[in-house]
Amino acid sequence: MTRFIIIRILQSIIALIGIMVMVFFLVRLSGDPTELIKSPNSTKEQIEAVKIQLGLDKSYAEQFLIFIKDYSRGEFGKSFMQMRPVIEMIGEALPNTLKLGIPSFIIGMVLAFTLGILGAVRRDSIIDNTVKFLAILGQALPGFWVAIIAVLVLSVHWQIFPAAGMDTPLHYVLPVGTMVFFMLPGMMRLVRSSMLDVLDSEYVKLARIKGLPERVVIWKHALRNALIAPLTTAGMIFAGIVGGAIITENIFNWPGMGRLALSSTFSRDFPVVQTITILIAIMVLGANLLVDIAYAYVDPQIRYEKS
Amino acid sequence: MSNVVLQVEDLHTSFFTRMGEVKAVDGVSFLIREGETFGIVGESGCGKSVTGLSIMRLLPEPGGQIVGGKIILEGKNLLELSKKAMRAYRGKIVSMILQDPMSSLNPVYQVGDQIAESVRLHQGLPENMVEPEVISALRLLRIPAPEVRIKEYPFQLSGGMRQRVVGSIAMSCKPRLLIADEPTTALDSTIQAQYIALFEDIQAKTNVAIMFITHDFGVISRICDRVGVMYAGKIVETAPTREIFKAPKHPYTVALIHSVPRLDQKDERLFSIEGQPPSLMNLPPGCRFCPRCTVALDVCKEQQPPEVKISDNHSVSCWRVK
């Protein structure tokens, strides 16, 4: 098991290096940041001076070496636009994102697992049909549209919930609701179908043959097996939280990572975009690793093969 | 005669689907005595497994339903029991072995835990007595090194070994009736022979009544004392095994026995019965085997044949048998 974890960490480091190379060059494909900084009457000399200041006068190869050197020492540079350390900007945005993302993740997963399992256990009941209807509705309606409609109805028309800001718990209702709406349908369907497969299995039949009460059949014999497939998806959703919810944060004017990423991309603020992308990559790789370890915990066969 | 353990009387089980009622079991009666092995043989879809699941009262839901008859186990009609009382019977007084050993054990729990669960549930033993009981259940099925096996997971065992574990679970609480639904079909033939010998031995030790469901007459000849031949939801012939091989009376039984491959005959082509069993949603008015029968009479098309007792323990439903 330890060996398996070490191998997976090494694989993750190699993947991370690949991601850094790609991020560096892809970001530079978006164009020259000085184009956006200069004013109509800036002189060529002034523009050159800015380029030298930002380190953009050097060749790509040199820039890349500097980038690798700085990042490996944990120096993420300064924003081109705000001239502040990137780490400081992320330090402001990340907590806001987590304040939105973590409650949404918890609510989303609890609802998805509860409704998915209930739907499967009471197959074709009212609960199940509601679950199926909600899942189809949720996947068919674009989340941003639902969010805008919710703002129009609940904050503009009826003025129940505020549409922007983050001061009171009430401010959280619409953005958290939007994020849950994004996560819930797919996850709920996945849990339901995974649970249905397991409930149909021979070992669940055998558990009933033994005379076990239905609650033990479902919570002990079925659930643990049904968890295996949805675990990966849950891990990926969790990793995605750090990147911020680009759509939700922009609709609700939420000063988090998603908005920072979007505005930095538009202003060609290379250091910010690079750092955010790499941070997301680290989270995804880390979540993958955690999911693999969780797999080994749930499924003994994986545990034995890996040790 | 020893005591009757199970008596099934005029059992009717149907599946209610969108297309209509499927009469999977349509008036089946038989009995099994202590220490006896009763075989139910027939093609797939004839209702033999559904008969087994009806006795367990574990029909697939929604849709499966027992619509009539009696299932009397040790003097109690199981169809009159509450759900909770029925659960207390399952695994304790009546148990079942399923066909596929690869999928009938839970992959995420240790073998010992899966047996211990039954022991705890039905025997009310103090916790320090559970493990010895589990080990003795594994010993009964002659599983080598049971002390080691209890800590293993199903994927660490071979198919034959897994089926023995399933047998241990079934026998762990000394049931009076064991329903074995094609327990040897998924095993290869040497393992199959061992498994059958094992059950003869277990039966001699425990006097359990066994209902053995199979499509394989070869297996029947090895283990069963008496046989019921099932066709399209009905038992068409019941007789002692020896007699059914020597003097089968129903044309379907004759054809089935004739289609068992034999090493001592040099037939180039294996005999097979022409046609398909009838749809259980749209049964013919007369004898159900009539459309495939080579010796059918006019009356066979119109009326169902009555059951005729040709000796004490041999009965047939065929117009040709008087």
Interface residues (C-beta under 8 A of the other chain):
Chain A: R123 D124 S201 E202 Y203 K205 L206 A207 R208 I209 K210 G211 L212 P213 H221 R224 N225 V298 D299 P300 Q301 Y304
Chain B: M56 L58 P62 R87 A88 Y89 R90 G91 K92 S95 M96 L98 D100 S103 S104 L105 N106 P107 V108 Y109 Q110 E117 S118 L121 H122 Y153 F155 Q156 V166 I169 A170
